[in-house]
Amino acid sequence: MAIQLRASSSFSSAPSTRSQRHDVFLSFRGEDTRDGFTGHLYDSLVRRGIKTFIDNDLTRGEEISQALLRAIEESKLSLIVFSENYASSKWCLEELVHILKCRRLKNQMVQPIFYKVDPSDVRHQRGKFGESHADLERRFKDDMRKVLRWRTALSEAATLSGWHFSGGYEYEFIDKIVEKIFAQVYEPTYLDMPECQVGLDSQVKHMLEILDVGGSDVRMVGIWGIGGIGKTTIAKAVYNAIAHKFDGWCFLANVREGSVQHGGLINLQNIILSSIVGPKELIINNVHQGTTLLRERMQHKKVLLVVDDVDSLDQLKKLAGSIDWFGRGSRVIITTRDKGLLTVHGVKPTYDVHGLGHQEAIKLFSSNALLDIEKLDADEKP
């Protein structure tokens, strides 16, 4: 069976709208959580680089505004913060109805956060949550169609997978939400691959077996061989196939060349930090600070890091120090021409890339020759 080399989406049900201005739309009861939980959640999402809509700048009226409806429609994901008085607001419930409509019609992602309320109370509109909603229903007792629409929306939203906060440290709870949301709204960038991929499937299959991505251990795997034999191509193909399974990812290309350019290892450390942790994080100013920051920011995350074309032990120490830099389930792939570097750094297992067999070499030659002919024909056409 051929290996699927293109990375599949980490969220196959992600919306496919023409225009998505926001990553996240926040629906919440302002009087309950604006200056507390939701405010902190919004700040954490934005610092993580997640474009988040919050209605601070909109004027509320009797009816939900068109600007707010558009903001919901133009978001990849809606987060609903159910608090004790959420269902006492006609505005919040109309938001909820439209959010669920977009989920059905546009396949948008929707996830509830039950903040100090029980999900079953939201589902059945009971307890203090139900009491606050009952007051609103009494005001609209002459419009039962609207009341039933609200009840249905609350019941539907409460059955969706989300988060329940009943106590503990809010910052830890928020951190978990932000990490999950980041993985859902951002997908790994597919790396360009050569047109001819003769013999690649079997090599990628072997690498996937070595990596054992489903395992909970941290694993560093080396790919080594002579220059031009295809180490980087194998690493790119593996990255494309598995990056979506991680909370953060980075393909650090041309380390040998990048480490001697202006900025050197500091630039490379910053690339890892911004790729895996987020663009709003700290900027590394010196190599020693970089090793500390990378370890601190990655040791609790499941990450995929590819360090490509390494030619010195110092590069490995500064860019992928040791397995305790990375969270459970992380995988680090290192490509190099020098197997000794992998041994000294404790990288195992390693994959020795060999040249193509006779039949594969002929197939590759024929494929390249055919491509050259096709390009010549295209150039000669008027």
For each residue, the residues with C-beta under 8 A, 3 or more apart:
1:
2: 201
3: 200 201 204 205 208 237 241
4: 8 241
5: 193 197 200 201 204 237 240 241
6: 190 240 241
7: 187 188 190 239 240 241 242 243 244
8: 4 12 244
9: 12 14 187 244
10: 183 184 187 188 244 245
11: 14 109 184 185 187
12: 8 9
13: 107 109
14: 9 11 76 107 109 184 187
15: 20 76 102 106 107 108 109
16: 107
17: 20 73 74 106 108
18:
19: 74
20: 15 17 23 74 75 76
21: 51 53 71 74 75
22: 25 51 52 53 71 74 75 76
23: 20 45 50 51 52 75 76 77 181 185 186
24: 45 50 51 52 53 75 76 77 78 79 181 185
25: 22 52 53 71 72 75 77 78 79 99
26: 38 41 42 52 53 54 55 78 79 81
27: 78 79 80 81 92 95 96 99
28: 32 33 34 38 80 81 83 86 92
29: 32 33 81 83 85 86 88 89 92
30: 33 34 38
31: 34 85
32: 28 29 83 84 85 86 115
33: 28 29 30 36 37 38 39 81 83 115
34: 28 30 31 38 39
35: 39
36: 33 39 40
37: 33 40 41 81 83 115 165 170 174
38: 26 28 30 33 34 41 42 54 81
39: 33 34 35 36 42 43
40: 36 37 43 44 170 171 174
41: 26 37 38 44 45 79 81 113 174 177 178
42: 26 38 39 45 46 52 54
43: 39 40 46 47
44: 40 41 47 48 174 175 178
45: 23 24 41 42 48 50 52 178 181
46: 42 43 49 50 51 52 280
47: 43 44 278 280 281
48: 44 45 178 182 278 280
49: 46 182 278 279 280
50: 23 24 45 46 178 181 182 185 186
51: 21 22 23 24 46
52: 22 23 24 25 26 42 45 46
53: 21 22 24 25 26 71 75
54: 26 38 42
55: 26 58 68 71
56:
57:
58: 55 65 67 68
59: 65
60: 65 91
61: 65
62:
63: 94
64: 68 69 91 94 95 98
65: 58 59 60 61 68 69
66: 69 70
67: 58 70 71
68: 55 58 64 65 71 72 95
69: 64 65 66 72 73 98
70: 66 67 73 74
71: 21 22 25 53 55 67 68 74 75
72: 25 68 69 75 78 95 98 99 102
73: 17 69 70 102 106
74: 17 19 20 21 22 70 71
75: 20 21 22 23 24 25 53 71 72 78 108
76: 14 15 20 22 23 24 108 109 184 185
77: 23 24 25 108 109 110 111 181 184 185
78: 24 25 26 27 72 75 99 102 103 108 109 110 111
79: 24 25 26 27 41 111 112 113 177 181
80: 27 28 96 99 110 111 112 113 157 162
81: 26 27 28 29 33 37 38 41 86 113 115
82: 86 112 113 114 115 117 122 129 157 158
83: 28 29 32 33 37 86 115 116 117
84: 32 116 117 128 129 132
85: 29 31 32 88 89 132
86: 28 29 32 81 82 83 89 92 117 129 132
87: 92 93 122 125 129 130 132 133 136 150 154
88: 29 85 132 133 135 136
89: 29 85 86 92 93 136
90: 93 94 136 140
91: 60 64 94 95
92: 27 28 29 86 87 89 95 96
93: 87 89 90 96 97 136 150 153 154
94: 63 64 90 91 97 98
95: 27 64 68 72 91 92 98 99
96: 27 80 92 93 99 100 150 153 154 157
97: 93 94 100 101 149 150 153
98: 64 69 72 94 95 101 102
99: 25 27 72 78 80 95 96 102 103 108 110 157
100: 96 97 103 104 110 153 156 157
101: 97 98 104 105
102: 15 72 73 78 98 99 105 106 108
103: 78 99 100 106 107 108 109 110
104: 100 101
105: 101 102
106: 15 17 73 102 103
107: 13 14 15 16 103
108: 15 17 75 76 77 78 99 102 103
109: 11 13 14 15 76 77 78 103 184 185
110: 77 78 80 99 100 103 157 160
111: 77 78 79 80 160 161 162 163 181
112: 79 80 82 119 122 157 158 160 162 163
113: 41 79 80 81 82 162 163 164 165 177
114: 82 117 118 119 122 158 162 163 164 165
115: 32 33 37 81 82 83 165
116: 83 84 165 166
117: 82 83 84 86 114 121 122 127 128 129
118: 114 121 122 127 129 164 166
119: 112 114 122 123 158 162 164
120: 123 124 126 158
121: 117 118 124 125 126 127 128 129 130
122: 82 87 112 114 117 118 119 125 129 154 157 158
123: 119 120 154 155 158 159
124: 120 121 130 155
125: 87 121 122 129 130 133 134 151 154 155
126: 120 121 129 130
127: 117 118 121 130 131
128: 84 117 121 131 132
129: 82 84 86 87 117 118 121 122 125 126 132 133
130: 87 121 124 125 126 127 133 134
131: 127 128 134 135
132: 84 85 86 87 88 128 129 135 136
133: 87 88 125 129 130 136 137 150 154
134: 125 130 131 137 138
135: 88 131 132 138 139
136: 87 88 89 90 93 132 133 139 140 150
137: 133 134 140 141 147 150
138: 134 135 141
139: 135 136
140: 90 136 137 143 146 147
141: 137 138 144 147
142:
143: 140 146 147
144: 141 147 148
145: 148 149
146: 140 143 149 150
147: 137 140 141 143 144 150 151
148: 144 145 151 152
149: 97 145 146 152 153
150: 87 93 96 97 133 136 137 146 147 153 154
151: 125 147 148 154 155
152: 148 149 155 156
153: 93 96 97 100 149 150 156 157
154: 87 93 96 122 123 125 133 150 151 157 158
155: 123 124 125 151 152 158 159
156: 100 152 153 159 160
157: 80 82 96 99 100 110 112 122 153 154 160
158: 82 112 114 119 120 122 123 154 155
159: 123 155 156
160: 110 111 112 156 157
161: 111
162: 80 111 112 113 114 119
163: 111 112 113 114 173 176 177
164: 113 114 118 119
165: 37 113 114 115 116 168 170 173
166: 116 118
167:
168: 165 172 173
169: 172 173
170: 37 40 165 173 174
171: 40 174 175
172: 168 169 175 176
173: 163 165 168 169 170 176 177
174: 37 40 41 44 170 171 177 178
175: 44 171 172 178 179
176: 163 172 173 179 180
177: 41 79 113 163 173 174 180 181
178: 41 44 45 48 50 174 175 181 182
179: 175 176 182 183 247 301
180: 176 177 183 184
181: 23 24 45 50 77 79 111 177 178 184 185
182: 48 49 50 178 179 185 186 247 248 278
183: 10 179 180 186 246 247 248
184: 10 11 14 76 77 109 180 181
185: 11 23 24 50 76 77 109 181 182
186: 23 50 182 183
187: 7 9 10 11 14 244
188: 7 10 239 240 243 244 249
189:
190: 6 7 240
191: 236 239 240 251
192: 236
193: 5 197 233 236 237 240
194: 197 233
195: 367 371
196: 364 367 368 371
197: 5 193 194 200 201 233 237
198: 356 360 363 364 367
199: 202 203 356 357 360 364
200: 3 5 197 203 204 230 233 234 237
201: 2 3 5 197 204 205
202: 199 205 206
203: 199 200 206 207 230 234 237 351 353
204: 3 5 200 201 207 208 234 237 238 241
205: 3 201 202 208 209
206: 202 203 209 210 351
207: 203 204 210 211 221 223 234 238 333 351
208: 3 204 205 211 213 238 241 242
209: 205 206 212
210: 206 207 221 349 351
211: 207 208 219 221 238 242 331 333
212: 209 215 219
213: 208 242 245 329 331
214:
215: 212 219 329
216: 328 329
217: 328 329
218: 323 324 326 327 328 329 330 331 332
219: 211 212 215 323 330 331 332
220: 320 323 331 332 333 334 345 346 347 348
221: 207 210 211 331 332 333 334 347 348 349 350 351
222: 333 334 335 336 339 342 347 348 349 350 351
223: 207 231 234 235 333 334 335 336 350 351 353
224: 231 335 336 337 338 339 342 350 351 352 353
225: 229 230 231 337 352 353 354
226: 229 337
227: 337
228:
229: 225 226 353 354 355
230: 200 203 225 233 234 353
231: 223 224 225 234 235 308 309 335 336 337 353
232: 235 236 253 308 309 335
233: 193 194 197 200 230 236 237
234: 200 203 204 207 223 230 231 237 238 335 351 353
235: 223 231 232 238 239 251 306 308 333 335
236: 191 192 193 232 233 239 240 251 306
237: 3 5 193 197 200 203 204 233 234 240 241
238: 204 207 208 211 234 235 241 242 306 333
239: 7 188 191 235 236 242 243 249 251 304 306 333
240: 5 6 7 188 190 191 193 236 237 243
241: 3 4 5 6 7 204 208 237 238
242: 7 208 211 213 238 239 245 246 304 331
243: 7 188 239 240 246 249 304
244: 7 8 9 10 187 188
245: 10 213 242 304
246: 183 242 243 249 302 303 304 329 330 331
247: 179 182 183 301 302 303 327
248: 182 183 275 276 277 298 301 302 303 304
249: 188 239 243 246 275 276 303 304 305
250: 271 272 275 276 303 304 305 306
251: 191 235 236 239 306 308
252: 255 258 268 271 272 305 306 307 308 319
253: 232 258 308 309
254: 257 258 308 309
255: 252 258 259 268 307 308 309 310 311 315 319
256: 259 260 309 310 311 315
257: 254 260 261 309
258: 252 253 254 255 261 264 267 268
259: 255 256 264 265 268 312 315
260: 256 257 264
261: 257 258 264 267
262: 267
263: 266 267
264: 258 259 260 261 267 268
265: 259 268 269 287 290 314 315 318 319
266: 263 269 270 284 285 286 287 290
267: 258 261 262 263 264 270 271
268: 252 255 258 259 264 265 271 272 315 318 319
269: 265 266 272 273 284 287 290 291 293 294 318 319
270: 266 267 273 274 283 284 290
271: 250 252 267 268 274 275
272: 250 252 268 269 275 276 294 305 319
273: 269 270 276 277 281 282 284 290 293 294 297
274: 270 271 277 278 279 281
275: 248 249 250 271 272
276: 248 249 250 272 273 297 298 301 303 305
277: 248 273 274 281 297 298 301
278: 47 48 49 182 274 281
279: 49 274
280: 46 47 48 49
281: 47 273 274 277 278 297
282: 273 293
283: 270
284: 266 269 270 273 287 289 290 293
285: 266 289
286: 266 289 290
287: 265 266 269 284 290 291 318
288: 291 292
289: 284 285 286 292 293
290: 265 266 269 270 273 284 286 287 293 294 318
291: 269 287 288 294 295 317 318 321
292: 288 289 295 296
293: 269 273 282 284 289 290 296 297
294: 269 272 273 290 291 297 298 319 321 325
295: 291 292 298 299 321 324 325
296: 292 293 299
297: 273 276 277 281 293 294 301
298: 248 276 277 294 295 301 303 325 326 327 330
299: 295 296 324 325 326 327
300: 327
301: 179 247 248 276 277 297 298 326 327 330
302: 246 247 248 327 328 329 330
303: 246 247 248 249 250 276 298 326 327 330 331
304: 239 242 243 245 246 248 249 250 330 331 332 333
305: 249 250 252 272 276 320 326 330 331 332 333
306: 235 236 238 239 250 251 252 332 333 334 335
307: 252 255 310 315 316 319 320 332 333 334 335
308: 231 232 235 251 252 253 254 255 335
309: 231 232 253 254 255 256 257 335 336 337
310: 255 256 307 315 316 319 334 335 336 338 341
311: 255 256 315 336 337 338 341
312: 259 315 316 341
313: 316 317 341 344 345
314: 265 317 318
315: 255 256 259 265 268 307 310 311 312 318 319
316: 307 310 312 313 319 320 321 334 341 345 347
317: 291 313 314 321 345
318: 265 268 269 287 290 291 314 315 321
319: 252 255 265 268 269 272 294 307 310 315 316
320: 220 305 307 316 325 332 334
321: 291 294 295 316 317 318 324 325
322: 325 346
323: 218 219 220 326 330 332
324: 218 295 299 321
325: 294 295 298 299 320 321 322
326: 218 298 299 301 303 305 323 330 332
327: 218 247 298 299 300 301 302 303 330
328: 216 217 218 302
329: 213 215 216 217 218 246 302
330: 218 219 246 298 301 302 303 304 305 323 326 327
331: 211 213 218 219 220 221 242 246 303 304 305
332: 218 219 220 221 304 305 306 307 320 323 326
333: 207 211 220 221 222 223 235 238 239 304 305 306 307
334: 220 221 222 223 306 307 310 316 320 342 345 347
335: 222 223 224 231 232 234 235 306 307 308 309 310
336: 222 223 224 231 309 310 311 339 341 342
337: 224 225 226 227 231 309 311
338: 224 310 311 341 342
339: 222 224 336 342 343 350 352
340: 343 344
341: 310 311 312 313 316 336 338 344 345
342: 222 224 334 336 338 339 345 347 348 350
343: 339 340 346 347
344: 313 340 341
345: 220 313 316 317 334 341 342
346: 220 322 343
347: 220 221 222 316 334 342 343 350
348: 220 221 222 342
349: 210 221 222
350: 221 222 223 224 339 342 347
351: 203 206 207 210 221 222 223 224 234
352: 224 225 339
353: 203 223 224 225 229 230 231 234
354: 225 229
355: 229 361
356: 198 199 360 361 364
357: 199 360 361
358: 361 362
359: 362 363
360: 198 199 356 357 363 364
361: 355 356 357 358 364 365
362: 358 359 365 366
363: 198 359 360 366 367
364: 196 198 199 356 360 361 367 368
365: 361 362 368 369
366: 362 363 369 370
367: 195 196 198 363 364 370 371
368: 196 364 365 371 372
369: 365 366 372 373
370: 366 367 373 374
371: 195 196 367 368 374 375
372: 368 369 375 376
373: 369 370 376 377
374: 370 371 377 378
375: 371 372 378 379
376: 372 373 379 380
377: 373 374 380 381
378: 374 375 381
379: 375 376
380: 376 377
381: 377 378
382:
